[in-house]
């Protein structure tokens, strides 16, 4: 099942994408997809609904972020062996954990705004996990039982702020619109193996990133279990799990986003995003 939010910005409704690609209005079943409503119980309810009984959304309805807000927006750095190699970084012995500000959340096709004066903004296609059940010291074998679903994330990053301004990576990861998520959350029953998903990202029609989640250093199971040792993960939390090679920083010479650029990215089975880059 594919869960999404559609409609005018700020007035989005929860929806379900049916087998024919029609958006169905699910607001009679759930008021919103948010930390307050996301749960495995909700997942069970939605899975047992025939979307055809729900009213169709207006044709051409705008698709927003698939959650109205995020609790934790956690990210894992340098989690692809081939990406670590392109940046010259050693393979991490444990997951590199940082945060994105929840306020950076945006829709899959919303414009990405460059911060004022930004010269080193970059792209990163990533697999995101949406938590559906509280995780507190979860064993790896049980980790996937706590997942509500999966989504595409573009972990947009300002490299100067991230690496050259001191302090933590969060400064380069958190500008408004730096967290495009969606177009939908895909429930686990549709994803046979989250460790075998093809990924891509294009800038201005040129393929920049090509990868597969099979080259992740730490798997989805390992990440969820690992994080649950240091914090309680709650329903509605989003974890974005790292990016394959092909980021602008890794090119020789480096290439960064500029006003007017267009990004297209996607993950097999999880849909695609398209964003225009604009100067703020």
Residue pairs with C-beta under 8 A, 6 or more apart in sequence:
1 16
1 17
1 46
1 47
1 186
1 187
1 189
1 190
2 16
2 17
2 184
2 185
2 186
2 187
2 190
2 271
3 14
3 15
3 16
3 17
3 26
3 33
3 46
3 66
3 149
3 184
3 185
3 186
3 187
4 14
4 15
4 16
4 17
4 23
4 63
4 64
4 66
4 182
4 183
4 184
4 185
5 12
5 13
5 14
5 15
5 32
5 33
5 63
5 64
5 65
5 66
5 67
5 68
6 12
6 13
6 15
6 23
6 57
6 61
6 62
6 63
6 64
7 13
7 57
7 61
7 62
7 64
8 62
9 62
9 64
12 64
12 68
13 25
13 26
13 27
13 57
14 25
14 26
14 27
14 29
14 30
14 31
14 32
14 33
15 23
15 24
15 25
15 26
15 57
16 23
16 24
16 26
16 46
16 49
16 51
16 54
17 23
17 24
17 51
17 184
18 24
18 51
18 52
19 51
22 51
22 56
22 57
23 56
23 57
23 61
23 63
24 51
24 52
24 54
24 55
24 56
24 57
25 54
25 55
25 56
25 57
26 46
26 49
26 54
28 54
29 45
29 46
29 49
29 54
30 37
30 42
30 45
30 46
31 37
32 68
33 66
33 67
33 68
33 185
34 67
34 68
34 69
34 236
35 67
35 69
35 70
35 71
35 234
35 235
35 236
35 237
36 236
38 67
38 130
38 131
38 132
38 148
38 235
38 236
39 132
39 133
39 148
39 235
40 132
40 133
40 148
42 132
43 132
43 148
43 149
43 187
46 187
47 187
47 189
62 107
62 109
63 107
63 108
63 109
63 182
63 183
63 184
64 107
64 110
64 182
65 105
65 106
65 107
65 108
65 180
65 181
65 182
66 151
66 181
66 182
66 183
66 184
66 185
67 105
67 130
67 181
67 185
67 236
67 238
69 102
69 105
69 236
70 102
70 105
70 179
70 236
70 237
70 238
71 102
71 234
71 235
71 236
71 237
72 99
72 102
72 231
72 233
72 234
72 237
72 238
72 239
73 99
73 100
73 101
73 102
73 104
73 105
73 179
73 237
73 238
73 240
74 97
74 98
74 99
74 100
74 227
74 237
74 238
74 239
74 240
75 97
75 98
75 99
75 100
75 126
75 155
75 173
75 239
75 240
75 241
75 242
76 95
76 96
76 97
76 218
76 223
76 239
76 240
76 241
76 242
77 92
77 96
77 97
77 98
77 169
77 242
78 84
78 87
78 89
78 91
78 92
78 96
78 217
78 242
79 92
79 95
79 96
79 216
79 217
79 218
79 223
79 241
79 242
79 243
80 211
80 215
80 216
80 217
80 242
80 243
80 244
80 245
81 91
81 215
81 217
82 211
82 215
82 244
82 245
83 211
83 242
83 243
83 244
83 245
83 247
83 250
84 90
84 91
84 92
84 217
85 245
86 245
86 246
86 247
86 250
87 247
87 249
87 250
91 217
92 217
94 226
95 218
95 222
95 223
95 226
95 227
97 227
97 230
98 168
98 169
98 170
98 173
99 170
99 173
99 174
100 155
100 170
100 173
100 174
100 178
100 179
100 240
101 170
101 173
101 174
103 174
103 176
104 156
104 173
104 174
104 175
104 176
104 177
104 178
104 179
105 179
105 181
106 112
106 176
106 177
106 178
106 179
106 180
106 181
107 180
107 181
107 182
108 152
108 180
108 181
108 182
108 183
108 271
108 272
108 273
108 274
108 275
109 183
109 273
109 274
109 275
110 177
110 180
110 275
111 177
111 275
111 276
111 277
111 278
112 121
112 154
112 156
112 177
112 178
112 180
112 257
112 263
112 275
112 276
112 277
112 278
113 175
113 176
113 177
113 278
113 279
113 280
114 121
114 257
114 258
114 259
114 277
114 278
114 279
114 280
115 121
115 158
115 161
115 175
115 280
116 280
118 158
118 160
118 161
118 175
119 160
119 256
120 158
120 159
120 160
120 161
120 249
120 254
120 256
121 156
121 157
121 158
121 159
121 256
121 257
121 277
122 156
122 157
122 158
122 159
122 247
122 248
122 249
122 256
122 257
123 154
123 156
123 157
123 201
123 203
123 208
123 209
123 247
123 248
123 257
123 263
123 265
124 154
124 155
124 156
124 157
124 201
124 209
124 243
124 247
125 152
125 153
125 154
125 199
125 200
125 201
125 209
125 211
125 243
125 244
125 265
125 266
125 267
126 152
126 153
126 154
126 155
126 240
126 241
126 242
126 243
127 150
127 152
127 153
127 194
127 197
127 199
127 213
127 220
127 240
127 241
127 267
127 270
128 150
128 151
128 152
128 153
128 181
128 238
128 239
128 240
128 241
129 147
129 150
129 220
129 223
129 224
129 238
129 239
129 240
129 241
130 147
130 148
130 149
130 150
130 151
130 185
130 236
130 237
130 238
131 146
131 147
131 148
131 224
131 233
131 234
131 235
131 236
131 237
131 238
131 239
132 146
132 147
132 148
132 149
132 235
133 145
133 146
133 148
133 235
134 146
134 232
134 233
134 234
134 235
135 143
135 146
135 224
135 227
135 228
135 232
135 233
135 234
136 228
136 232
136 233
137 228
137 229
138 146
138 224
138 225
138 228
139 225
140 221
140 222
140 225
141 221
143 220
143 221
143 222
143 223
143 224
143 225
143 228
144 188
144 194
144 220
144 221
144 224
146 224
146 233
147 188
147 220
147 224
148 185
148 187
148 188
148 235
149 185
149 186
149 187
149 188
150 185
150 186
150 188
150 191
150 194
150 270
151 181
151 182
151 184
151 185
151 186
151 238
151 270
152 181
152 182
152 183
152 265
152 266
152 267
152 270
152 271
152 272
152 273
153 179
153 180
153 181
153 238
153 240
154 179
154 180
154 201
154 263
154 265
154 273
154 275
155 173
155 178
155 179
155 240
155 243
156 173
156 175
156 177
156 178
156 179
156 180
156 257
157 172
157 173
157 178
158 171
158 172
158 173
158 175
158 178
159 172
159 248
159 249
159 254
159 256
160 172
161 171
161 172
162 169
162 171
162 172
162 173
163 169
163 172
165 171
165 172
180 273
180 275
181 238
182 271
182 273
183 271
183 272
183 273
184 270
184 271
186 269
186 270
186 271
190 269
191 197
191 269
191 270
194 213
194 219
194 220
195 213
195 214
195 216
195 219
195 220
196 212
196 213
196 214
197 212
197 213
197 267
197 268
197 269
197 270
198 211
198 212
198 267
198 268
199 209
199 210
199 211
199 212
199 213
199 244
199 265
199 266
199 267
199 268
200 207
200 209
200 210
200 211
200 265
200 266
201 207
201 208
201 209
201 246
201 263
201 264
201 265
202 208
202 263
202 264
202 265
203 255
203 257
203 261
203 262
203 263
204 261
204 262
205 262
205 264
207 246
208 246
208 247
208 248
209 243
209 244
209 245
209 246
209 247
209 265
210 244
210 246
211 243
211 244
211 245
211 246
212 244
213 241
213 267
215 244
216 241
216 242
217 242
218 226
218 241
220 241
223 239
223 241
224 233
224 239
227 233
227 239
233 239
248 254
248 255
248 256
248 257
249 256
257 263
257 277
258 277
259 277
259 278
259 279
260 276
260 277
260 278
261 276
261 277
262 274
262 275
262 276
262 277
263 273
263 274
263 275
263 277
264 272
264 273
264 274
265 272
265 273
266 272
266 273
